[in-house]
């Protein structure tokens, strides 16, 4: 069972949620406490859920209803599939694509996603695009120009800039590190 928590955007919030789960006797049952989300192995009782919601609201956090949490999951799955699984990226803006696929106004989706995850949809897309670029660089499937084109970057410089912001490394340096690692492993 996944619970989504609005305004849970810091490590302090994560700690507060963990403490609440412990106070309700759920400490051994929760698997992941992440920003905006708690994943619990099994369903919790309505009384526990109500108590959790009440206690979280006292510290400024809001437990989202199930339909909103499912919508956030759909947004994440759509973006992940769009970037990692399909060969061709959408020909329209991501905002239009996401809005059309899910049948909701993009501003509503963007606000909901930001409140729950603590990052924007655009930031989430960038993170996944950089992960895909790292994968393509690692397996030497495409050169940097081809990767930039495949991931719909306007230029190699734009890809390189975002890559460095996310990873702290340039794509070329990342590739060099990978090549050096392979060389060391081959010499063992």
Backbone bond lengths (Angstrom), bond angles and torsions (degrees), N, CA, C in turn:
res aa  C-N    CA-C-N  psi(-1)  N-CA   C-N-CA  omega(-1)  CA-C   N-CA-C  phi
1 X - - - 1.455 - - 1.524 108.51 -
2 X 1.316 115.52 132.71 1.460 120.29 177.12 1.523 109.13 -109.69
3 X 1.312 114.31 135.75 1.458 121.15 174.71 1.517 107.25 -117.83
4 X 1.309 116.18 135.43 1.456 120.51 178.18 1.514 109.05 -109.35
5 X 1.330 114.23 137.29 1.458 120.16 -173.92 1.523 109.08 -124.19
6 X 1.302 114.99 119.08 1.461 122.79 -179.47 1.524 109.57 -74.35
7 X 1.321 116.19 140.92 1.470 125.40 179.15 1.525 113.54 73.82
8 X 1.316 118.83 10.04 1.468 122.28 177.47 1.523 107.21 -87.94
9 X 1.333 116.02 88.27 1.461 119.83 -170.18 1.531 114.31 -126.92
10 X 1.338 116.95 13.96 1.462 118.45 179.90 1.522 109.78 -144.52
11 X 1.322 115.80 166.51 1.464 120.44 176.90 1.526 110.96 -64.06
12 X 1.311 117.02 -32.31 1.471 120.73 176.81 1.523 110.17 -61.71
13 X 1.338 116.64 -41.16 1.466 120.95 177.33 1.525 110.62 -63.84
14 X 1.339 116.06 -41.45 1.470 119.78 178.23 1.527 110.43 -59.22
15 X 1.320 116.47 -42.89 1.466 121.33 179.66 1.530 110.62 -62.79
16 X 1.333 116.81 -43.38 1.466 120.37 178.77 1.528 111.12 -60.76
17 X 1.330 116.37 -42.18 1.468 120.41 -179.88 1.527 110.04 -66.27
18 X 1.333 116.70 -42.55 1.468 119.91 177.61 1.531 110.68 -59.37
19 X 1.318 116.71 -42.94 1.465 120.85 179.18 1.525 111.07 -62.71
20 X 1.326 117.18 -39.52 1.463 121.11 178.16 1.524 111.04 -65.70
21 X 1.320 117.12 -40.47 1.462 120.72 178.22 1.528 110.46 -63.10
22 X 1.326 116.69 -40.54 1.461 121.49 178.06 1.527 110.00 -64.34
23 X 1.341 116.83 -43.64 1.473 120.12 -178.60 1.532 111.78 -64.35
24 X 1.334 117.24 -24.68 1.465 120.65 178.63 1.529 112.10 -93.46
25 X 1.341 116.40 4.93 1.455 120.48 178.74 1.514 113.99 77.03
26 X 1.317 117.42 23.56 1.466 121.71 -177.74 1.524 113.12 -105.91
27 X 1.339 118.36 9.07 1.454 120.88 -173.47 1.521 113.02 -59.07
28 X 1.336 118.60 -34.70 1.461 118.53 -177.71 1.524 111.61 -84.08
29 X 1.313 117.22 -10.13 1.455 120.46 -174.11 1.531 113.63 -98.97
30 X 1.324 117.79 -21.44 1.461 116.25 -178.73 1.516 110.13 -82.95
31 X 1.307 114.20 141.18 1.458 120.34 -176.49 1.512 109.81 -98.81
32 X 1.295 116.69 -53.87 1.451 121.33 -173.91 1.523 109.53 -129.04
33 X 1.305 115.66 129.56 1.457 120.45 169.12 1.517 104.85 -116.89
34 X 1.314 115.75 107.35 1.448 121.63 -177.68 1.518 107.79 -120.53
35 X 1.314 117.08 169.38 1.453 119.34 179.11 1.526 109.09 -60.72
36 X 1.306 115.88 118.87 1.451 121.31 177.48 1.513 115.85 84.78
37 X 1.343 118.73 -2.81 1.456 119.48 -173.19 1.523 111.89 -151.80
38 X 1.336 115.29 143.56 1.458 122.72 171.62 1.523 106.04 -127.62
39 X 1.322 115.81 131.06 1.463 119.82 176.22 1.524 107.47 -110.99
40 X 1.335 115.45 124.00 1.458 121.93 -177.71 1.525 108.05 -116.23
41 X 1.331 116.28 138.57 1.468 121.25 -177.37 1.521 113.34 -56.42
42 X 1.301 117.08 -42.64 1.461 119.53 -177.17 1.513 110.04 -132.79
43 X 1.322 115.13 168.27 1.460 120.00 179.85 1.523 110.29 -64.10
44 X 1.319 114.03 147.27 1.463 118.68 175.67 1.525 107.36 -105.06
45 X 1.301 116.64 159.01 1.464 119.95 -177.19 1.524 110.25 -69.30
46 X 1.322 114.97 159.66 1.468 120.23 177.51 1.523 110.91 -61.44
47 X 1.319 116.10 -35.79 1.470 120.58 179.59 1.538 109.55 -65.48
48 X 1.339 117.15 -44.59 1.464 120.73 178.44 1.533 110.18 -63.32
49 X 1.315 116.28 -41.79 1.464 120.83 -179.80 1.524 110.72 -63.44
50 X 1.316 116.14 -44.12 1.463 121.16 178.64 1.531 110.87 -63.12
51 X 1.327 116.28 -43.24 1.468 121.04 179.30 1.526 110.77 -65.02
52 X 1.344 116.49 -42.40 1.464 120.57 178.04 1.520 110.13 -60.70
53 X 1.321 116.82 -45.62 1.467 121.44 179.89 1.527 110.58 -61.30
54 X 1.316 116.74 -44.02 1.469 121.07 179.71 1.528 111.00 -62.88
55 X 1.338 116.88 -46.70 1.463 121.05 -178.71 1.530 111.81 -66.42
56 X 1.324 116.90 -38.75 1.466 119.86 178.88 1.525 111.29 -67.17
57 X 1.325 116.57 -37.24 1.468 119.15 -178.96 1.529 111.51 -65.32
58 X 1.330 116.93 -27.06 1.469 120.61 177.91 1.527 111.79 -65.57
59 X 1.346 116.85 -26.40 1.470 120.07 179.99 1.539 111.53 -106.30
60 X 1.341 116.25 14.73 1.458 120.01 174.14 1.518 115.33 87.75
61 X 1.325 117.70 12.02 1.461 120.95 178.01 1.520 108.85 -104.79
62 X 1.337 116.50 149.45 1.457 120.89 -176.41 1.519 109.26 -126.65
63 X 1.320 116.39 125.60 1.457 122.15 175.27 1.522 107.63 -78.16
64 X 1.325 116.49 122.40 1.461 120.08 -178.17 1.517 110.85 -80.07
65 X 1.328 114.83 150.53 1.463 117.09 176.94 1.525 109.91 -72.60
66 X 1.294 115.95 164.89 1.456 122.63 -171.71 1.528 113.05 -60.81
67 X 1.329 117.93 -36.47 1.473 119.88 -177.70 1.526 111.20 -65.61
68 X 1.317 116.84 -37.54 1.464 119.92 178.40 1.522 110.84 -69.79
69 X 1.330 116.67 -39.83 1.458 118.92 179.73 1.527 110.87 -65.88
70 X 1.317 116.65 -37.75 1.465 119.84 177.09 1.526 110.79 -65.16
71 X 1.318 116.37 -36.57 1.459 120.41 179.23 1.532 111.21 -66.01
72 X 1.323 117.37 -40.24 1.468 121.26 176.28 1.526 109.64 -62.34
73 X 1.331 116.75 -42.64 1.471 120.68 176.75 1.527 110.98 -60.26
74 X 1.331 116.60 -40.62 1.475 120.45 179.51 1.524 110.91 -64.89
75 X 1.317 116.92 -39.86 1.469 120.64 178.78 1.532 109.17 -62.36
76 X 1.331 116.40 -48.21 1.465 120.61 179.77 1.525 111.45 -60.75
77 X 1.323 117.07 -44.98 1.466 121.03 -179.08 1.528 111.09 -64.52
78 X 1.321 116.78 -40.96 1.462 121.21 179.77 1.530 110.70 -62.90
79 X 1.318 117.02 -45.10 1.467 121.53 179.89 1.522 110.33 -66.11
80 X 1.314 116.57 -45.59 1.459 120.71 179.97 1.524 110.70 -60.30
81 X 1.319 116.58 -46.42 1.465 120.82 178.80 1.524 110.90 -64.20
82 X 1.327 116.39 -43.02 1.461 122.15 -178.05 1.533 111.03 -59.77
83 X 1.312 117.44 -39.44 1.462 120.70 -174.93 1.525 112.59 -91.30
84 X 1.308 117.38 -42.14 1.462 119.98 -172.39 1.521 114.74 -93.11
85 X 1.332 117.57 -27.89 1.458 118.88 -172.49 1.520 114.50 -102.68
86 X 1.304 117.53 -36.82 1.457 117.77 -176.12 1.521 110.67 -88.73
87 X 1.301 113.99 141.62 1.465 120.89 179.57 1.527 111.05 -69.20
88 X 1.310 116.16 -38.97 1.460 121.45 -176.65 1.522 109.57 -106.72
89 X 1.300 116.66 130.54 1.460 122.33 175.15 1.531 108.41 -78.37
90 X 1.331 118.08 156.38 1.474 120.03 179.37 1.528 111.40 -60.22
91 X 1.315 114.97 146.84 1.464 120.71 -179.14 1.529 112.25 -80.74
92 X 1.323 117.71 -13.61 1.465 122.06 179.08 1.524 109.06 -101.89
93 X 1.325 115.82 172.65 1.463 120.19 176.08 1.527 109.58 -58.60
94 X 1.324 115.70 149.15 1.461 119.78 178.87 1.524 110.68 -58.54
95 X 1.311 116.94 -39.02 1.466 119.84 -178.49 1.525 111.09 -61.27
96 X 1.310 117.33 -42.98 1.471 121.60 178.92 1.525 109.40 -66.20
97 X 1.324 116.58 -44.70 1.463 122.01 -179.03 1.530 111.19 -59.63
98 X 1.322 117.02 -48.87 1.466 122.04 -178.42 1.531 110.04 -64.59
99 X 1.318 116.21 -44.47 1.457 121.06 -179.75 1.530 111.34 -61.65
100 X 1.336 116.73 -44.91 1.471 120.42 -179.95 1.521 111.88 -66.71
101 X 1.318 116.97 -41.89 1.467 120.68 -178.17 1.527 112.10 -65.76
102 X 1.324 116.96 -37.64 1.460 120.34 -175.23 1.524 113.32 -97.22
103 X 1.332 116.87 -13.36 1.457 120.36 176.69 1.520 114.89 73.05
104 X 1.327 116.09 29.46 1.468 121.29 178.23 1.520 109.33 -129.11
105 X 1.314 115.81 156.87 1.452 121.83 174.11 1.530 108.15 -63.08
106 X 1.335 116.43 134.78 1.459 119.78 -175.76 1.527 112.05 -62.96
107 X 1.327 118.67 -37.46 1.471 120.38 179.95 1.525 110.98 -60.81
108 X 1.320 116.47 -39.88 1.470 120.44 177.10 1.527 110.10 -62.75
109 X 1.335 116.78 -47.54 1.461 121.69 179.88 1.530 110.83 -61.00
110 X 1.327 115.88 -44.62 1.463 120.60 -177.74 1.528 111.18 -64.29
111 X 1.322 117.00 -43.39 1.472 120.46 179.54 1.522 111.24 -65.88
112 X 1.320 117.09 -43.98 1.460 121.03 178.80 1.530 110.63 -61.55
113 X 1.323 116.15 -46.58 1.465 121.13 -179.06 1.529 110.96 -61.10
114 X 1.311 116.61 -45.59 1.476 120.77 -179.76 1.521 111.63 -62.88
115 X 1.317 117.06 -41.44 1.456 120.54 -179.61 1.522 111.37 -64.38
116 X 1.325 116.20 -38.98 1.461 120.29 -176.32 1.519 111.74 -81.28
117 X 1.314 117.84 -46.79 1.459 121.58 -172.58 1.529 113.53 -91.14
118 X 1.305 118.22 -20.24 1.457 120.00 -179.54 1.525 113.42 81.57
119 X 1.332 116.87 2.39 1.469 122.15 173.22 1.526 107.55 -134.93
120 X 1.305 115.75 162.63 1.461 119.20 179.33 1.525 110.48 -81.29
121 X 1.324 115.35 164.06 1.465 120.03 175.31 1.523 108.82 -60.53
122 X 1.320 116.97 -40.15 1.471 120.72 -179.72 1.527 111.34 -61.05
123 X 1.319 117.32 -42.85 1.469 120.54 177.48 1.525 110.88 -63.69
124 X 1.320 116.92 -40.07 1.459 121.74 177.99 1.535 110.32 -62.43
125 X 1.323 116.39 -42.00 1.471 121.33 178.01 1.524 110.00 -63.19
126 X 1.317 117.63 -46.20 1.468 121.55 -179.79 1.526 110.75 -59.62
127 X 1.315 116.86 -45.27 1.470 120.30 179.30 1.527 110.28 -58.31
128 X 1.317 117.08 -43.90 1.466 120.09 -179.29 1.526 112.22 -71.73
129 X 1.322 117.00 -35.04 1.463 119.00 176.52 1.532 110.68 -64.80
130 X 1.311 117.07 -38.80 1.467 120.53 178.98 1.529 109.95 -68.96
131 X 1.327 118.00 -38.25 1.465 120.46 175.37 1.523 110.82 -61.20
132 X 1.330 116.80 -40.25 1.467 120.71 177.86 1.527 109.82 -66.90
133 X 1.328 117.64 -40.54 1.466 121.24 177.69 1.530 110.01 -62.23
134 X 1.331 117.91 -41.94 1.462 121.17 177.72 1.527 110.47 -61.13
135 X 1.307 116.46 -42.29 1.468 121.01 178.80 1.532 110.57 -61.84
136 X 1.317 116.41 -46.19 1.471 120.18 -179.46 1.525 111.33 -66.17
137 X 1.320 117.54 -37.98 1.465 121.18 176.08 1.530 110.76 -65.88
138 X 1.307 115.77 -41.68 1.465 120.69 -177.51 1.526 111.45 -61.98
139 X 1.323 116.31 -42.47 1.460 119.72 -176.73 1.525 113.58 -91.05
140 X 1.341 117.08 5.99 1.469 121.78 177.91 1.526 113.34 51.93
141 X 1.322 116.84 34.70 1.457 119.94 -178.51 1.527 111.93 -76.81
142 X 1.319 116.09 -36.61 1.461 121.50 -175.89 1.523 109.36 -139.14
143 X 1.346 115.70 154.97 1.458 118.29 172.81 1.531 108.52 -81.67
144 X 1.309 116.92 174.49 1.464 122.15 -174.49 1.533 112.55 -61.88
145 X 1.318 116.73 -38.62 1.467 120.40 178.21 1.523 110.69 -63.24
146 X 1.324 116.82 -42.91 1.463 121.18 179.59 1.532 111.05 -67.69
147 X 1.316 116.22 -37.21 1.470 120.49 178.05 1.531 109.67 -65.14
148 X 1.325 116.81 -45.60 1.466 120.91 179.04 1.529 110.17 -59.09
149 X 1.317 116.69 -43.93 1.473 120.86 179.34 1.535 110.32 -64.78
150 X 1.319 117.17 -45.81 1.467 121.81 -177.31 1.528 112.17 -62.78
151 X 1.324 116.47 -35.84 1.461 121.02 -178.51 1.535 112.52 -93.27
152 X 1.319 115.97 10.29 1.469 123.65 176.52 1.521 114.45 61.21
153 X 1.321 115.96 41.44 1.459 119.74 171.14 1.516 107.68 -87.68
154 X 1.311 116.31 147.59 1.460 120.38 -178.19 1.523 111.74 -69.50
155 X 1.339 115.93 -24.67 1.458 120.07 179.65 1.527 109.93 -161.99
156 X 1.319 115.36 167.30 1.461 120.69 175.45 1.531 109.57 -64.24
157 X 1.326 116.38 -35.89 1.468 120.48 179.94 1.535 110.65 -62.66
158 X 1.324 116.56 -40.33 1.466 120.68 179.15 1.532 110.47 -64.73
159 X 1.333 117.16 -44.92 1.463 121.41 175.97 1.524 110.39 -59.98
160 X 1.322 116.43 -47.25 1.467 121.14 -178.59 1.527 111.61 -60.49
161 X 1.314 115.64 -41.27 1.464 120.81 179.63 1.531 110.92 -62.50
162 X 1.322 117.00 -48.14 1.466 120.17 179.65 1.529 111.02 -68.11
163 X 1.312 117.42 -36.96 1.457 121.96 178.54 1.521 109.74 -59.44
164 X 1.330 115.44 -45.37 1.466 120.11 -179.08 1.531 111.71 -67.48
165 X 1.344 117.02 -38.55 1.468 120.18 178.34 1.522 111.34 -62.04
166 X 1.341 116.60 -39.73 1.461 120.88 -175.97 1.524 111.97 -80.71
167 X 1.335 117.67 -43.37 1.467 120.81 -172.96 1.524 113.83 -100.43
168 X 1.326 116.71 -21.34 1.463 119.98 -174.70 1.518 112.51 84.92
169 X 1.329 116.83 -0.32 1.466 122.48 -179.30 1.525 109.83 -125.64
170 X 1.321 115.42 153.56 1.462 118.46 172.17 1.528 107.51 -79.10
171 X 1.329 118.93 156.16 1.465 120.22 177.85 1.530 112.31 -57.90
172 X 1.328 117.26 -38.51 1.473 120.23 -179.67 1.524 110.77 -64.90
173 X 1.328 116.51 -42.94 1.454 120.08 -179.82 1.530 110.11 -66.43
174 X 1.334 116.93 -39.41 1.462 121.36 176.72 1.526 110.12 -58.62
175 X 1.321 116.26 -43.62 1.468 121.42 179.83 1.535 110.39 -66.30
176 X 1.341 117.31 -40.18 1.463 120.61 178.13 1.528 111.25 -62.04
177 X 1.315 117.00 -41.99 1.463 120.98 178.69 1.525 109.66 -61.43
178 X 1.320 116.25 -43.92 1.458 120.47 178.84 1.519 111.24 -61.64
179 X 1.331 116.84 -43.49 1.469 121.27 179.86 1.530 110.84 -64.65
180 X 1.342 117.36 -40.85 1.469 120.65 178.54 1.523 110.83 -64.16
181 X 1.328 117.12 -41.20 1.457 121.06 177.85 1.522 111.34 -59.99
182 X 1.332 116.05 -43.90 1.466 120.27 179.52 1.527 110.09 -63.53
183 X 1.349 116.82 -39.90 1.457 120.85 179.14 1.511 111.95 -63.49
184 X 1.319 116.69 -42.09 1.473 120.95 178.77 1.527 109.84 -64.26
185 X 1.325 116.85 -42.36 1.467 119.62 -179.38 1.527 111.65 -65.98
186 X 1.322 116.64 -36.12 1.466 119.72 179.65 1.525 111.38 -67.76
187 X 1.331 117.66 -30.77 1.458 121.61 -178.37 1.521 113.26 -83.44
188 X 1.309 118.44 -2.21 1.476 120.55 179.01 1.500 111.82 -79.02
